[in-house]
Amino acid sequence: MERKKFLFVSYGALISDIAWTVQKEGHGVKYHIKDETQKDIADGFVPKVEDWESEIGWADVVVFDDVLGHGTMAKRLREEGKPVVGGTPYTDMLEDDRSFGQEELKRYGVNIIPQWKFSSFDEAISFVENNPARYVVKPSGEAQNKKQLLYVGEDETGRDVIQILMHYKNVWSEKIREFQLQKRISGVEVAVGAFFNGREFLHPINVNFEHKKLFPGNIGPATGEMGTSMFWSPPNKIFHSTLAKMESKLAEEGYVGYIDVNCIVNNNGVYPLEFTARFGYPTVFIQQEGILNPFGELLHGLASGEKTQLRTRSGFQVGVRVIVPPYPFTDREAFETHSKEAVVIFKKQNYDGVHFEDVKKVDGEWVVAGDTGVVLTVCGCAATMRKASDQAYKRIGNIILPNMYYRRDIGERWVEDGDRLRTWGYI
């Protein structure tokens, strides 16, 4: 493909590594970050702009990296004739308003887990007291970006959920305006996703397994993501039971980009939990390891509505997030004390499988930037999940970063989860 010009628009500097990848492929790149606390991310290796709207005429393709209103901007530019990777107000709502997303799935014939929407903590507490069971507490809107606020109930009486709701009422009532209580069911947690070009899904699809808890063994507070394992597949039973049923609606909307639905699967059926109507992070970095198409070519093809032939590797990909304090919590003082401008050292100058997140480049050194502590995603790719995991951890062994931490078990779930999914006939 001939050289194109890409304008990347971000709230919180999520898409830096993709912008850098496209730039390394020889394309023109400009990058806007809105969040003042994240503006130094990607300094020194991706060209930045302060006023992205003044650059629209320059760009051949505009790429948005989030929901929370980005769909409105993407739709406007698309209607003006600009090739855009991004959503619409409707697809933003699929993710931002969890209850709306579930109702839309139900509308298109997808089974959903029983759930209830609340804007009052007292009403929710009364509901659990009168209907004791295990529930999942899920904030909606902007509060859902604070992943540590998602709580998965363990007690059959619901006492732990009541305690969490009382805590949120006292501490988070100004931030959590709406939330869901969802009945907790058991099974394998698995997501399916695919790229959409405004008219149809591209195949193969992506099957992935997120690891959201902070510590190995899936314990500790919830995070945005600590790592993900995945593989590419022809459309399977999980995909046909969920996303495939939304294809006509996504085409009606003209959605362009990647869309994913996380599910609980058991021998009784497939139960979708939530949409990600955008690139997932770090999912998209790990996907890069398995996609053979140049990424700029893929983005341009999506935005232009082309029936791009998505070429992918066989086998498995594993990505591990390398983080520093205060992640997953927000604590500016802790970040400045322990992590700000720490230097990322590579024993050997080999960046294979390494994707840079909250970093900048200063005098030839990779330096921690932003204030969240999400530094790198390090990936492995191999014919088996175990070998892909081993490769990722071997690559982490090449990195020196003060106070860094990461999970040591990304990919291990596959042994049991893969067996169960095969037994139930889903893969």
Secondary structure as GFF3:
##gff-version 3
##sequence-region A 1 427
A	DSSP	beta_strand	5	10	.	.	.	ID=ss1
A	DSSP	alpha_helix	16	24	.	.	.	ID=ss2
A	DSSP	beta_strand	28	33	.	.	.	ID=ss3
A	DSSP	three_ten_helix	36	38	.	.	.	ID=ss4
A	DSSP	three_ten_helix	52	55	.	.	.	ID=ss5
A	DSSP	beta_strand	61	64	.	.	.	ID=ss6
A	DSSP	alpha_helix	70	79	.	.	.	ID=ss7
A	DSSP	beta_strand	84	85	.	.	.	ID=ss8
A	DSSP	alpha_helix	89	96	.	.	.	ID=ss9
A	DSSP	alpha_helix	98	107	.	.	.	ID=ss10
A	DSSP	beta_strand	115	118	.	.	.	ID=ss11
A	DSSP	alpha_helix	121	130	.	.	.	ID=ss12
A	DSSP	beta_strand	135	139	.	.	.	ID=ss13
A	DSSP	three_ten_helix	141	145	.	.	.	ID=ss14
A	DSSP	three_ten_helix	147	149	.	.	.	ID=ss15
A	DSSP	beta_strand	151	152	.	.	.	ID=ss16
A	DSSP	alpha_helix	159	171	.	.	.	ID=ss17
A	DSSP	beta_strand	179	183	.	.	.	ID=ss18
A	DSSP	beta_strand	188	197	.	.	.	ID=ss19
A	DSSP	beta_strand	205	215	.	.	.	ID=ss20
A	DSSP	beta_strand	219	233	.	.	.	ID=ss21
A	DSSP	alpha_helix	237	241	.	.	.	ID=ss22
A	DSSP	three_ten_helix	243	246	.	.	.	ID=ss23
A	DSSP	alpha_helix	247	253	.	.	.	ID=ss24
A	DSSP	beta_strand	256	266	.	.	.	ID=ss25
A	DSSP	beta_strand	269	276	.	.	.	ID=ss26
A	DSSP	alpha_helix	283	290	.	.	.	ID=ss27
A	DSSP	alpha_helix	295	303	.	.	.	ID=ss28
A	DSSP	beta_strand	316	323	.	.	.	ID=ss29
A	DSSP	alpha_helix	332	338	.	.	.	ID=ss30
A	DSSP	beta_strand	343	346	.	.	.	ID=ss31
A	DSSP	beta_strand	354	356	.	.	.	ID=ss32
A	DSSP	beta_strand	359	362	.	.	.	ID=ss33
A	DSSP	beta_strand	365	368	.	.	.	ID=ss34
A	DSSP	beta_strand	374	382	.	.	.	ID=ss35
A	DSSP	alpha_helix	385	396	.	.	.	ID=ss36
A	DSSP	beta_strand	399	400	.	.	.	ID=ss37
A	DSSP	alpha_helix	414	423	.	.	.	ID=ss38
###
